[in-house]
Amino acid sequence: MLTEKPVGKSTILVVDDTPDNIDLLRAVLEDEYRTKIAVNGERALRIAAGSDQPDLILLDIMMPGMSGYDVCRALKADPHTAGIPVIFVTAMGEVADEQLGLALGAVDYITKPISAPLVLARIKTQLGMKRMQDFLRDQNQYLESEVERRVQEVAALQDVTIHVMASLAETRDTETGNHSRRTAYYLRALAQQVRHLPRFRDFLTDKNIDMLFKTAPLHDIGKVGIPDHILLKPGRYEPHEMEIMKTHTTRGRDAIEAAERELGIEVDFLRHAKQIAYSHHEKWDGSGYPQGLAGEAIPISARLMALADVYDALISRRIYKDGISHQEAVRMIVEGRGTHFDAEIVDAFLQIQDQFVAIAERYADGASEIHDKQRRIAPFAGQTTTLS
């Protein structure tokens, strides 16, 4: 049975088939080191792979069965034993023999007859190097785990920040209910559908799609700055009120930019959030707001959100209107293909409209609305709408 290694005393495994050589090396080592003995290669490998591993191995080459070279190859091929320093101690003194031993991974090569001070000095050097390597490995593992912990912590803080900001916007506009959640899922579904198209491939990576999904609920964050008498008005807006309402895009961008200034750095999730908040009311033909951007000048994130936002607004009930059916919403979105919306995004929507139906049902705004939506949407689930 293996015993625990004495504290502060390194263990040397001596591998040799000659009793006189074993006795000599044991006598050289006994004052400073704990020794283990193996008289063949197979036994040496079992000891090296055990729970009480040696700190260094002194290895003869000429042995019956497995040669020292074979033992060294096996040690270095096993990740569990590859880090144990091996010093060949052998009567084979040709340069080619030493070259082969070092090429196989040995850290040193001592020829017999041995010099006790030389053996002790070389062992001390290699054990010192191993301790330093072990220290650096442990430090690297600690640093890697600490970096991973901090990355997870930052990601969690990021998610909480997004959730808090989105919840703040929803407290100002209770009519929208689960609108932010639904639009995030719509956007992700669209992004995954168009990601392999040439125009979208470079931008819609896994990382960016995940970031868009997380930041999509911030698209209406600017509504926190709209006066209550307009935001909560139980009816349609007058023209001057609509102009004020339109400023939620700029207010949203400005709020996010203010957060960036507080941080002192630009971060990806705020950059995406800013684009979506500022530009999701732009239209493909340039007739949208706030900048009147057209075509490819509109960020991809905003183009995706534009369709997601409009679809949800069409099918959702508001105090001043009833939601329309899925089929009617599809018809209106198709009418906006190439004018309001990017045509390829509309085509993608038509291909995955069943997913939109499922998302709308899953995240409906309450029991009564779930019933209404099911009544309006269910007859059209699975139906494919072609372009006119």
SULWO-V519878 format. One record per residue. N is the residue number from 1. RES is the residue in one small letter. BURIAL is 1 if it has 24 or more other C-alpha atoms within 12 Angstrom, else 0. Layout:
N;RES;BURIAL
N;RES;BURIAL
This chain:
1;m;0
2;l;0
3;t;0
4;e;0
5;k;0
6;p;0
7;v;0
8;g;0
9;k;0
10;s;1
11;t;1
12;i;1
13;l;1
14;v;1
15;v;1
16;d;1
17;d;1
18;t;0
19;p;0
20;d;0
21;n;1
22;i;1
23;d;0
24;l;0
25;l;1
26;r;1
27;a;0
28;v;1
29;l;1
30;e;0
31;d;0
32;e;0
33;y;1
34;r;1
35;t;1
36;k;1
37;i;1
38;a;1
39;v;1
40;n;1
41;g;1
42;e;1
43;r;0
44;a;1
45;l;1
46;r;1
47;i;1
48;a;1
49;a;1
50;g;0
51;s;0
52;d;1
53;q;1
54;p;1
55;d;1
56;l;1
57;i;1
58;l;1
59;l;1
60;d;1
61;i;1
62;m;1
63;m;1
64;p;0
65;g;0
66;m;1
67;s;1
68;g;1
69;y;1
70;d;1
71;v;1
72;c;1
73;r;1
74;a;1
75;l;1
76;k;1
77;a;0
78;d;0
79;p;0
80;h;0
81;t;1
82;a;1
83;g;1
84;i;1
85;p;1
86;v;1
87;i;1
88;f;1
89;v;1
90;t;1
91;a;0
92;m;1
93;g;0
94;e;0
95;v;0
96;a;0
97;d;1
98;e;1
99;q;0
100;l;1
101;g;1
102;l;0
103;a;0
104;l;1
105;g;1
106;a;1
107;v;1
108;d;1
109;y;1
110;i;1
111;t;1
112;k;0
113;p;0
114;i;0
115;s;0
116;a;0
117;p;0
118;l;0
119;v;1
120;l;1
121;a;0
122;r;1
123;i;1
124;k;1
125;t;0
126;q;1
127;l;1
128;g;0
129;m;0
130;k;0
131;r;0
132;m;0
133;q;0
134;d;0
135;f;0
136;l;0
137;r;0
138;d;0
139;q;0
140;n;0
141;q;0
142;y;0
143;l;0
144;e;0
145;s;0
146;e;0
147;v;0
148;e;0
149;r;0
150;r;0
151;v;0
152;q;0
153;e;0
154;v;0
155;a;0
156;a;0
157;l;0
158;q;0
159;d;1
160;v;0
161;t;0
162;i;1
163;h;0
164;v;0
165;m;1
166;a;1
167;s;1
168;l;0
169;a;1
170;e;1
171;t;0
172;r;1
173;d;1
174;t;0
175;e;1
176;t;1
177;g;1
178;n;1
179;h;1
180;s;1
181;r;1
182;r;1
183;t;1
184;a;1
185;y;1
186;y;1
187;l;1
188;r;1
189;a;1
190;l;1
191;a;1
192;q;1
193;q;1
194;v;1
195;r;1
196;h;0
197;l;0
198;p;0
199;r;0
200;f;1
201;r;0
202;d;0
203;f;1
204;l;1
205;t;0
206;d;0
207;k;0
208;n;1
209;i;1
210;d;1
211;m;1
212;l;1
213;f;1
214;k;1
215;t;1
216;a;1
217;p;1
218;l;1
219;h;1
220;d;1
221;i;1
222;g;1
223;k;1
224;v;1
225;g;1
226;i;1
227;p;0
228;d;0
229;h;0
230;i;1
231;l;1
232;l;1
233;k;0
234;p;0
235;g;0
236;r;0
237;y;0
238;e;0
239;p;0
240;h;0
241;e;0
242;m;0
243;e;0
244;i;1
245;m;1
246;k;1
247;t;1
248;h;1
249;t;1
250;t;1
251;r;1
252;g;1
253;r;1
254;d;1
255;a;1
256;i;1
257;e;1
258;a;0
259;a;0
260;e;0
261;r;0
262;e;0
263;l;0
264;g;0
265;i;0
266;e;0
267;v;0
268;d;0
269;f;1
270;l;1
271;r;1
272;h;1
273;a;1
274;k;1
275;q;1
276;i;1
277;a;1
278;y;1
279;s;1
280;h;1
281;h;1
282;e;1
283;k;1
284;w;1
285;d;1
286;g;0
287;s;0
288;g;1
289;y;1
290;p;1
291;q;0
292;g;0
293;l;1
294;a;1
295;g;1
296;e;0
297;a;0
298;i;1
299;p;1
300;i;1
301;s;1
302;a;1
303;r;1
304;l;1
305;m;1
306;a;1
307;l;1
308;a;1
309;d;1
310;v;1
311;y;1
312;d;1
313;a;1
314;l;1
315;i;1
316;s;1
317;r;1
318;r;1
319;i;0
320;y;0
321;k;0
322;d;0
323;g;1
324;i;1
325;s;1
326;h;1
327;q;1
328;e;0
329;a;1
330;v;1
331;r;1
332;m;1
333;i;1
334;v;1
335;e;0
336;g;1
337;r;1
338;g;1
339;t;1
340;h;1
341;f;1
342;d;1
343;a;1
344;e;1
345;i;1
346;v;1
347;d;1
348;a;1
349;f;1
350;l;1
351;q;1
352;i;1
353;q;1
354;d;1
355;q;1
356;f;1
357;v;1
358;a;1
359;i;1
360;a;1
361;e;1
362;r;0
363;y;1
364;a;1
365;d;1
366;g;0
367;a;0
368;s;0
369;e;1
370;i;1
371;h;0
372;d;1
373;k;1
374;q;1
375;r;0
376;r;1
377;i;1
378;a;0
379;p;0
380;f;0
381;a;1
382;g;0
383;q;0
384;t;0
385;t;1
386;t;0
387;l;0
388;s;0
